[in-house]
Amino acid sequence: MTIRIIAALLAAFLIAAAPKTPQSHAAAGFSFQDWNVNTDQFDFNWQSGSFSTPSHVTLTRPGSSIEADRAFGNQKQKQATLTGHVVLHDNSGVLTNFAGQTGPHQPATLTCESLTIDGVTKTYVATGNVHFIQGGSVVRADRAVMNGITHDLHLYGHVQLQQ
């Protein structure tokens, strides 16, 4: 999963995507590139680039999914923050190869309370009850910072590693 797409995705999906046929529930569904996005409400300021999804948001594509209670950011600044029970599932394992596997990457899951994405610097900061699982590795920390270019994952504060 390429996380750097998230910032552009959250800000631009209403600009570039047409609504799907209404579903039986109240959530609005949209497609953007290969992501399907569902949320009950999306607020966007065309002039400033600010956006928010004040209710649950789900992003899916083959092999990857992201869920959060809400999201906000600025499309022009290429920044987004997902908050509340953030869960990223990466079945392809390209989020990071923390387990140090020499072969194919293994599936990974990252959970946290807040995930801030800077699309300019390709930096992703997870805070609050950070929990990362890949292969046989399980890590808990207060904060995790991932470089979206190198896929290096740095963990800070009460780091606990189980392998």
N, C-alpha and C positions, 0 to 999 in steps of 0.2 A: 504494500500500500504506500502510495506517495502522499505523505501528509502535507507537503507544501501546496497541494491542490486545494486543501480545505479553506484557506483564507480567501482565495479567489472564488471558490465554490459558494461559500456562504454569502458573499457580497454580490456576486454576479448572477446567481441562478435565476433571479426574477427578471433581470435585464435581458439575458440571453435565452431563457427557456420559456416555452409556452406551457401553460397548465395542461395537465393530462385530463382525460375525461373524469368528471367528478365521481368520487367513490361513495360508497354507502355511508361512510363515517365522515366526521366533520373536518378531518385533516386535509390540507391542500397538498397535492403531489405535483412535483416538478421533475424534469430531467435536465441535467447539465452534463455535457460530455458523456461519460459513462457512469455518472452517479445518479441515483434516484434519491430525491430529497422529499421528506414528508414532515410537515409541521402544521400546527393549527393556525399560526399567525406569523407573518413576516412583515416587518416595518422597515422601509427604506427611504432615506432622504436623497433624492436624485442630485441635489446641489452639493451637499457636503460629502456624500459617500457613506454616511453612517447607516448602520443597519442593526436590527435586533430581531431575535425570535424569542419572545417572552414565554413561550411554552415549549414543551418537549420537541426536540428535533432529532430525526433519524436520517442518516446518509448511508446508502447501500450501493454496492456494485459487486460484480462477481469476485468472490474471495475476500471482501473487506466490508466492514460496517463500523459506523461511529454513531454513538448515541449520547445525548446530553439533555439536561433539563431545560437549558436555554443557551442562547449564544448572542454575542454582540460584537461590533467592531467597526472598521472603516475600510471600505473597498478601495478608496483612493490611496490610503496609506498601506494597503495590503496587510492589514492586521485583523485578527479575530481572536476572541476568547470564548471558549465553550465552558460552561459551568454547571455544577450539580450532577453528580453521579456520571461522570464522563467515562465511557467505555469504548476502547478501540480494539477491534478484532482484526488481525491481519493474518489470514490463512496462508499467504505466500511467504511471510517471514521477512519482508524487505524493510520493515520498520527499523530494525537494527538486528545485528547478528550477535547479540549479547553473549550467548552461550559459547561463542568462539568456535562454531562448527566449521570444519574445513570443506564440507560438502555443501549440499543445498541448504538454504536457509530454512529454519523451522518456523511453524506458525507462532505468532506472538499475540499477547493481550496486554494492554496497558489500561489501568483504571486510575482515576484521580478525581479530585473535586473540581479542579480548574486546569484547563489547558490553553495556554496563550501561544498564538502562532504569529510569527513575524515573517511574512512572505518575502520581504526585502533581504533580510540577513539569513533566511532559511533556518531560523532558530525556533525551537519548540520547548516551552517550559511547562512542565506538569507540576502542580503543587497540591498538597493536601492528601494525605493517605495514599501516596503513590505506591502502586503494586504492579510489578512487571513480571510476566511469565513467558519464558521461551524455552522449549525443550525441557530439560531437567532443572533449569535454573528458575528460582523464584526470588525476587528482590522486593524489599520494602524500603521506603525512604520518605523523608519529608518533601523532597524536591528532586526532580530529574530534569536535566537539560540535554536535549538532543540536537546535534548538528545535522541538519537535513541534507547536507552535501556529503559529508563523510560517514554519516550514520553512527557516529560515536555517541554513546550515552554516558553522561556523568551524573552521579547520584550524590546527594548531599543530605545531611541531617539524619541521625539515627538509622544509618544504613544497615540492613540485615540481609545477608545473602545465604541462600540454601541451594546446594547443588547435589 
